Amino acid sequence: MNRYRALEELDIEFKEAESAWLEAQDDAGLSDQEKQQFLSRLHQCLEKRKAHISTHWSDPAYYEDGKMRKLVVD
């Protein structure tokens, strides 16, 4: 798998975790501990993405016109 595809997958994972966290925040049926688990997953996804970018920041595949490419994840 190429590194850019790996970053796209990390972005998808992050968006899913973010969505789950936003839903969990407003769910009165969840305990604080359960909500903390959603927040922890979101944080882990962010850290994995950050580590990937830190490792591969110089890869030209991540840049377009001198700026880091923006990924669109729906």
Secondary structure, DSSP 8 states (H G I E B T S, - for coil): --HHHHHHHHHHHHHHHHHHHHHHHT-TTS-HHHHHHHHHHHHHHHHHHHHHHHHHTT-GGGEETTEE------
